[in-house]
Amino acid sequence: MTRRSTRSILAAALITAAVYAEPGGQPSHLGAHVAAEAMSHLGAHRPGLPPPALLVPLGNGSDGVLKGHTLAEEAMLAEALAGQELREVVLRVGAAQAAGGRMALIKLQAGTRAGDFSLADLRADAVQCLRAAFNIALAFDHVDLWSVVPGAEMVGDQQEHLPVFSLSVSHEEYTRAVRQAGHAPELLDALDGVRYSPVFTSYAGDGEAAPPGSGSAFTDEALGESWGRLLAEASGEQVAGTMDRQREVRAIFHGPRDGDLVALTIDDGPHPLVTPLMLRILAQARVRATFFVVGQKVEEFPALTRMIVRGGHELANHAYSNRRLHELSDEEAWAEVAACERVVDRVTGMPMRFFRPPGGRCSPGGLRAVASLGYTVAFWSRNTGDWRKPPADLIVHHATDGLQAGDVILMHQGDMCSVEALPGIIERVRAMGLEPTTLARLADAGGVITGDPVTISGMVNGQLGEE
């Protein structure tokens, strides 16, 4: 018996015993923590983990099912879902509006109440959820739907939620798919960018290893599962030699001061609900921005990434797992940048010019790794601080107070405060006689500098605040 098999069996025993120790098979408070510890130590987020580990009941803490943006609308959506007799548990619903559009998210726990995985049940639930959301009086314009399993880490005192299935669909796309397939599960095969993780499909009890369909589904293993191979490649003669030969790094902090352009850059994500809302605002304002995406999130939400591209926006590299490059070895830094690049290429085929180090910090070795992959390192001159979740008017103030031509505005796509601030930022920028645009357009007008890795690293780490 292999060590991996032994660990899987041990994880199954520990988690099953902990979770189902209570009468009637209900999880105890202690059992959930024991299960979390077992998963954390045994790496249960990887393929090979036993199905019981993937069926530990999840929750949202004290927040409940409603996201809290528009409670009345979210309650209507939750009620509509409750009438569908879903096999999976609804963990969270959200609803919000922007630029005249109403968007929704639905978050499920993958795996059925009966205690197993079924690809057929997941697909049927997804169709029922879409039918409920698009046919209630609220008339949603867009729905993001995802299913999760327990991950290996804790987020605060809550178990990490690892997405294993996702789709993102407009009302127009949904209507077109219904005309093709009715409300059968095959409806999903007419949608673009549906993602099925092997973490789920490997344990689907109905024996389907991958979904049927037109080829628009993503079933690839996450690159994080082959991290050892990436590190080995980074340590190999070819990659290591290319990194060692890097004597110059291209970087941009701001563009030319004598023009009328400022770059609007939005980090992290893609993010369910928030990304579609931002895209709606940008489309209505006829603004194109640069989205620095995280590779893991691109894997989890490929349809959202494709939406960004369809909107005419620029994609840029924000590493694979959003780790701080200055805390990593040169090989790990290279792997982070290369992995994000490969994921984006697989999902969109779109090349990327710019890389932004998560947190803004980067070591000389990390900069050599970035340069060896052909990227210009992108920083910023206007930090909105929206990751701290301040009020929207404060975000607008940080973005535009004293704004100059050539500035690079830093935003994030993780929270509604950023969505609420975005129209005000665009309006204020234009009121100042400036135009928000992509980083590529700004850089093409000038502003890219070159320097040795040590000098650029010193400039970054000495001048920029935390992203």
HUNOR-V929764 format. One record per backbone hydrogen bond with DSSP energy under -1.0 kcal/mol. CO is the residue of the C=O (numbers start at 1). NH is the residue of the N-H. E is the energy in kcal/mol with one decimal. If there is no record, write none. Layout:
{{CO/NH/E} {CO/NH/E}}
This chain:
{{2/6/-2.4} {3/7/-2.4} {4/8/-2.4} {5/9/-2.5} {6/10/-2.4} {7/11/-2.8} {8/12/-2.5} {9/13/-2.5} {10/14/-2.8} {11/15/-2.8} {12/16/-2.6} {13/17/-2.3} {14/18/-2.2} {15/19/-2.9} {16/20/-2.2} {22/25/-1.9} {28/32/-1.8} {29/33/-1.2} {30/34/-2.5} {31/35/-2.7} {32/36/-2.1} {33/37/-2.3} {34/38/-2.5} {35/39/-2.6} {36/40/-2.5} {37/41/-2.4} {38/42/-1.9} {39/44/-2.0} {43/46/-1.6} {46/49/-1.5} {50/53/-1.4} {51/54/-1.1} {52/55/-1.0} {60/63/-1.4} {65/93/-2.4} {70/74/-2.7} {71/75/-2.5} {72/76/-1.8} {73/77/-2.2} {74/78/-2.6} {75/79/-2.3} {76/80/-2.1} {77/81/-2.2} {78/82/-2.2} {79/83/-1.1} {81/84/-1.9} {87/113/-1.6} {89/109/-2.1} {92/107/-2.9} {93/67/-2.4} {94/105/-2.3} {96/103/-3.0} {98/101/-2.3} {101/98/-2.2} {102/141/-2.9} {102/142/-1.1} {103/96/-1.9} {104/144/-2.5} {105/94/-2.2} {106/146/-2.3} {107/91/-2.7} {107/92/-1.7} {108/148/-2.1} {112/115/-1.9} {116/112/-3.1} {117/205/-3.6} {118/122/-2.3} {119/123/-2.5} {120/124/-2.4} {121/125/-2.7} {122/126/-2.3} {123/127/-2.0} {124/128/-2.1} {125/129/-2.7} {126/130/-2.2} {127/131/-2.4} {128/132/-2.3} {129/133/-2.6} {130/134/-2.7} {136/139/-1.7} {141/171/-2.4} {142/104/-1.7} {143/169/-2.4} {144/106/-2.3} {145/167/-2.3} {146/108/-2.8} {147/164/-2.8} {147/165/-1.3} {148/110/-2.3} {149/162/-3.3} {153/160/-2.8} {155/158/-1.9} {158/155/-3.8} {160/151/-2.5} {162/149/-2.0} {164/197/-3.4} {165/147/-2.1} {166/195/-2.7} {167/145/-2.5} {169/143/-2.6} {170/174/-2.5} {171/175/-2.6} {172/176/-2.1} {173/177/-2.2} {174/178/-2.5} {175/179/-1.9} {176/180/-1.1} {177/181/-2.5} {178/182/-2.9} {181/184/-1.3} {184/187/-2.3} {185/188/-1.9} {187/190/-1.5} {188/191/-1.5} {194/218/-3.0} {195/166/-1.7} {197/200/-1.5} {197/201/-2.3} {198/202/-2.4} {200/203/-1.7} {204/207/-1.7} {218/196/-3.2} {222/225/-1.8} {223/226/-1.7} {224/227/-1.0} {226/230/-1.6} {227/231/-2.5} {228/232/-2.1} {229/233/-2.2} {230/234/-2.3} {231/235/-1.7} {236/240/-2.5} {237/241/-2.0} {238/242/-1.9} {239/243/-2.4} {240/244/-2.3} {241/245/-1.4} {243/246/-1.5} {249/451/-1.6} {250/377/-2.9} {251/449/-3.2} {252/379/-2.8} {260/435/-2.5} {261/406/-3.5} {262/437/-2.0} {263/409/-3.1} {264/290/-2.4} {265/411/-2.1} {266/292/-2.0} {267/413/-1.8} {269/294/-2.5} {271/275/-2.5} {272/274/-2.3} {273/277/-1.9} {274/278/-2.6} {275/279/-2.6} {276/280/-2.0} {277/281/-2.0} {278/282/-2.7} {279/283/-2.4} {280/284/-2.2} {281/285/-2.0} {282/287/-2.5} {289/314/-2.4} {290/266/-2.9} {291/316/-2.5} {292/268/-1.0} {293/318/-1.9} {294/298/-2.0} {295/299/-2.3} {296/300/-2.1} {297/301/-2.4} {301/305/-1.6} {302/306/-2.3} {303/307/-1.8} {304/308/-1.7} {305/309/-1.7} {306/310/-2.7} {307/311/-1.6} {308/313/-1.7} {309/312/-2.1} {314/291/-3.3} {316/293/-2.4} {317/356/-2.5} {319/295/-2.2} {320/296/-2.8} {324/327/-1.6} {325/328/-1.7} {329/333/-2.5} {330/334/-2.3} {331/335/-2.3} {332/336/-2.5} {333/337/-2.0} {334/338/-3.0} {335/339/-2.7} {336/340/-1.6} {337/341/-2.0} {338/342/-2.3} {339/343/-2.2} {340/344/-2.5} {341/345/-2.2} {342/346/-2.2} {343/347/-2.2} {344/348/-2.9} {353/376/-2.4} {354/317/-2.6} {355/378/-3.0} {357/360/-2.5} {363/367/-2.4} {364/368/-2.1} {365/369/-2.0} {366/370/-2.3} {367/371/-2.8} {368/372/-2.2} {370/375/-1.6} {371/374/-1.8} {376/355/-2.3} {377/252/-2.2} {382/410/-3.1} {385/388/-1.7} {386/389/-1.8} {391/395/-1.6} {392/396/-2.2} {393/397/-1.9} {394/398/-2.6} {395/399/-2.0} {396/400/-1.9} {397/401/-2.6} {400/403/-2.2} {404/407/-1.8} {406/255/-3.6} {407/263/-2.4} {408/381/-2.0} {408/382/-2.3} {409/265/-2.2} {410/384/-1.7} {411/267/-2.9} {415/419/-1.0} {416/420/-2.8} {417/421/-1.6} {418/422/-1.6} {421/425/-2.2} {422/426/-2.3} {423/427/-2.5} {424/428/-2.5} {425/429/-2.7} {426/430/-2.2} {427/431/-1.9} {428/432/-1.1} {429/434/-1.9} {430/433/-1.9} {435/262/-2.1} {437/264/-2.7} {438/442/-1.8} {439/443/-3.0} {440/444/-2.3} {443/446/-1.4} {449/251/-2.6} {451/249/-2.9} {452/456/-2.3} {453/457/-2.4} {454/458/-2.1} {455/459/-2.2} {456/460/-2.4} {457/461/-2.7} {458/462/-1.4} {459/463/-1.3} {460/464/-2.1}}
